[in-house]
Amino acid sequence: MGAIRTTCAYCGVGCGIRAEVDGTRSVAIAGDPDHPANRGRLCSKGTHLGETVGLGGRLLHPMVGEARVSWNEALGQVASRMRACIERHGPDSVAFYVSGQLLTEDYYVANKLMKGFVGSANIDTNSRLCMASAVAAHNRAWGEDVVPCSYDDIAAADLILLVGSNTAWCHPVAWQAMEAARERRGTKLVVIDPRRTETAERADLHIPLAPDGDTALFTALLAEMARRGALDDAFLRDACSVPPGFWDDLNHDPAIDRALFARLADLFAASPRAITMFSQGANQSVGGTDKGNAIINLHLATGRINRPGAGPFSITGQPNAMGGREVGGLASTLACHLGFSAEERASVARFWGTDRLCREPGRKAVDLFRAVHSGKVRFVWIMATNPAVSMPDAGFVREALARCPHVVVSDVIAQTDTARLAHVRLPALAWGEKDGTVTNSERRVSRQRRLFPAPGEARADWRIVADVAARMGWGESFAWSSPAEVFREYAAMTRLAREHGKHLDLAEWAGCSDCEYERMPPFQWGGPHPLARRFPTADGKARIVAVSPPAARSPDPDFPLRLNTGRYRDQWHTMTRTGLSPRLAHHRREPVVEVHPADARRHRLLDGGLARVETPFGAELFRVATSEGQRPGEIFVPMHWTDMLAGGGRTGKLAQPATDPHSGQPGFKNTPARLARVEPDWRAFLVSRRTVTPQAPYWVRSRVARGWLTELAGFGTVDCDALLPAGPRIEVADRERGMRRIAVPDEGGDLAAVLFVTRSGTLPAREWIAEQLGMPGSGAEWLAGRSAAPAPDKGPLVCLCHDVGERQVAAAIAAGACDTAAVGAATKAGTNCGSCRPVIARMLESRPTMEPAE
């Protein structure tokens, strides 16, 4: 079989992939050089997709409770439960919670069933958690959720403002485009972020504003442009509507150092081609919509929009967050960018042929789970997402699901934190098995194509939903036989958007044949600058929107710190996919709380020790890492860990459920918090072929080549027997230091497990012993945790893509490599996804003190 062109499973960049299947469940992954989104580049997660396509942990058969059942019985259960709720409690007692991991066809069918036939708009998506404020800002500014920019604008920009985005880690392919622009045309980069991230370190200017300071900053910048006479008066007059008194009410306090603000203002004023790329750091706020509109106001008022290299660019999203927005996956829209006016509802009802169409917006994510908790929603169907982990105040969400009488989960993994609370579990197709389309952050539609046959009894999400609809008596309206048929119907429906003055238009694909659908090249609806023709408002003008910063939070002596959350470089969401990859686990094996050294001293925290992070909503244990990149008084934790992989570090349990009043998006980035040192009696790690769920206060499991590495810490005694497999043991102990080391070979003499425990000493490095798992060897070496003839130490991993360590980079620098390109030529580090280039650059800057490899 030749290479299959498909699309990456991860972020909203929407990178094209060339996949070559070379075994039953084996695939070689490479970037597609012809895809406009990435031109052959991939990040570490996309590069290692091939490590995540195995069937370990998969849900392969329909389940009711713990019993395997037929599809007929499972679908009948879902339909009868839903029907009973509608009949007894009304349509609003039913809700769907869906995901940016779904394909557009899946999203379309789910939305049609809920809004068109169940008769409720209670369908919302986990995209609510990452980009809903950008959607609301777009709608307020120009009447439609249209991103006005394209990736090509990066190459054409004189200035790039990155707001709330660690782009080098979270969108590495977009980061490479920025690096190329800086090298080719001298593009300046400003990073606006409370943390001094890897991206901020490489910026021309870093603005370390306080959390939720974006609205004040951008409003002050707009006021400064007005003071300097740098507004585009003609564009304001001809293309914008400005509310009365707007210019008199601007907040002139940027809430940052005046010298920094002057440098920012000088850069913006001198750069007619300026693009502002904003992400979760701006959106995940109780004032996220106003932040978006403050950014948009600045671009509209200065005319920096609708031309190459200029505009406000929301870069949030999962692989199909945009596709879900287009078809109506948000509770706040109807379908195809249409709202709930009488005229729009009539058009949709005619198109779908229904008299059951919902009448008003439904419950957004946080309110939806509150309604589940209170019993107003009695049936919830969760598709391709894990809200028991990812929602804010996740403990409350778990309690809500435990109370709900009817919980259905469609997923690829059998035992997620959410699936454990389901009454019915339905096996869905995973990436590599799906067939359909996605839309990336620049409005580019791409095909995701099937690489493998469906495993077990897994089915496409659109097919599952359509089969339930048929059992509820609506089969004629859901009688598709392929995703191509679903896509044609959706494309035809976008004609309604055009009829109501919107820009969304895929109607040219409404008559595509199955062959044309299969061969579909990536295409961008609306062109590079869709708002250049006109703004989709009644008068064709954009709206300048009056905004205000969130109200200042009163200091809370019980929770004096501010908790920020975010992603790690090589992991994705709740790790149901990336957690399967040994390579992706290398970078950060544990959830770490990053703390400024002054705060660490104040709370008596040890770098590498443990700390309890507590908020009004919950408490979790984390490993401590001190970082000068943190602002004093603020702490940062990652979002990825779940009950499947850890006994602590579950960030959703800590985040506040307060939401933006316009978008309903939760404010993950600024939760009151406090810290406390935790001193365990013992520390340990286990390398084992099988997974173990320890009874210990702290444990974290990560994938290694032939098994698992589990870090542990606890109090009292260590139950070694519960951690290790049965069999002969090789053991050494030092009672004075409380050290114990036990290796267990299997019947063939290969290493099955090894446990290292200490109460006061140190533990050996993990990587060498993890590599010995499942291999023959010496018991003495296993217990020592190192080879008798050790290979050169590569040091901590720098480049995941090419497995290059810190000492190898140091050796290249010592040998004369003077920039990242030279280091790449010598070691390959930084030559693939580029996300490690900030680390290499930092090493280059500190090279007089670097210790080269021996």
Buried (B, 14 or more C-beta within 10 A) or exposed (E): EEEBBBBBBBBBBBBBBBBBBEEEBEBEBBBBEEBBBBBBBBBBBBBBBBBBBEBEBBBBBBBBEEEEBEBEBBBBBBBEBBBBBBEEBEBBBBBBBBBBBBBBBBBBBBBBBBBBBBBBBBBBBBBBBBBBBBBBBBBBBBBBBBBBBBBBBBBBBBBBBBBBBBBBBBBBBBBBBBBBBBEEEEBBBBBBBBBBBBBBBBBBBBBBBBBBBBBBBBBBBBBBBBEEEBBBEEBBEEBBBBEEEBBEEBBEEBBBEEEBBEBBBEBBBEBBBBBBBBBBBBBBBBBBBBBBBBBBBBBBBBBBBBBBBBBBBBBBBBBBBBBBBBBBBBBBBBBBBBBBEEEBBEBBBEBBEBEBBBEEBBBBBBBBBBBBBEEBBBBBBBBBBBBBBBBBBBBBBBBBBEBBEBBBBBBBBBEBBBBBBBBBBBBBBBBBBBBBBBBBBBBBBBBBBBBBEBBEBBBBBBBBBBBBBBBBEBEEBBEBEBBBBBBBBBBBBBBBBBEBBBBBBBBEBBEBEEEEBEEBEBEBBBEBBBBEEBBBBEEBBBBBBBBEBBEEEEEEEEBBBBBBBBBBBBBBBBBBBBBBBBBBBBBBBBBBBBBBBEBBEBBEBEEEBBBBBBBBBBBBBBBBBBBEBBBEBBBBBBBBBBBBBBBBBBBBBBBBBBBBEBBBBBBBBBBBBBBBBBEBEBBBBBBBBEBBBBEBBBBBBBBBEBBBBBBBBBEEEBEBEEBBBEEEBBEEEEEEEBBBBBBBBBEEEBBBBBBBBBBEEEBBEBBBBBBBBBEEBEBEBBBBBBBEEEEEBBBEBBBBBBBBBBBBBBBBBEEEBEEBBBBBBBBBBBBBBBBBBBBBBEBBEEBEEBEBBE
